[in-house]
Amino acid sequence: MTIFVIGFLWLLVAVLAAVAARQGRSVLKGAIKGGLVEFMRLIPRIAIGVLGSGFIAEIMPEKWVATWLGPESGLAGIAIATLAGGLTPGGPMIGFAVGIAALKAGAASPQVVAYSTAWALFALHRALLYEIPLMPARIVWLRMTASVPLPFIAAYMAMLVGKP
């Protein structure tokens, strides 16, 4: 599956390059330059995220995770996971790494689903740094309020489907 996804993404880049080339050589050169600048800007962040996720996985307290996020934690565990997801800063390298580390440390699948869903929906740092400066705070508040049940619904659906 990973090879398929990577191949598809390279195909998509090739199609976009062809579209840019049809618009002119300067458009293609500008797109390549912009992409390379962005790539160089992201490399250090990705490296930090990968290294940080390794540390998170190693220092996560297994006993605490199993107690508060394990299969027996129920609705309280889902609520804790939802809160943790909303408060977890960073991008996917951190958010997903914490979820994977929690699974390895004994967290139940529904709790990790709630965590991941809340991280995607509520990331407080993202709301403060990007959403509120760009959108009216009321819209951000409405979006977050309307989204509150979603991690719980996702966790319930994970319970119905079973283990990953």
Steps between C-alpha positions, in 0.01 A plus 500: 500500500780743582663447159163562334448825692854623429461411132166679484646812661792507254252461215301791639818713518579408139151602388528830688844560345352439155219747570754758623722440194204561269455839665858592420859432594501776765198342674674161508826652631310698764313188612821296526678779690206548738475126561872468574494796740205346685672159502815647656289684758316182601796257524618621843144493635446145379830389654405657833158336487638154427762524776249646745252223430766243581559664836127521570457130428783408735407721796123453494405339835347164408327447835328839481397444138360154570305629802358821354477413130480122504202282407351531850514881507171532307340839451740669742794372293338628182447841664864510618620400153279767344639768731858383437442505124371856509797614707773318304705758309679437176437336170438141398848383596419581861125434509512159334820403681329559834205288386725214389703523821178489704386187315835335571475602867159337544241754386186352347418560134185710565695731729771548237233564237349767730848650555577514126159643416527768769854583391378550143194703603599704802879559501493802729835630376373498142182684598697766687775545241309464174123480526415787735738747328350410160135440586255657741544343845127425509530276193792313658302460823195374307713251306662367814172483692325319216792256481502400871297179451708381205792336690245313714308387191824391333602305813160331513529405133847357574345288777245365253759421234758349734878500526712641215 
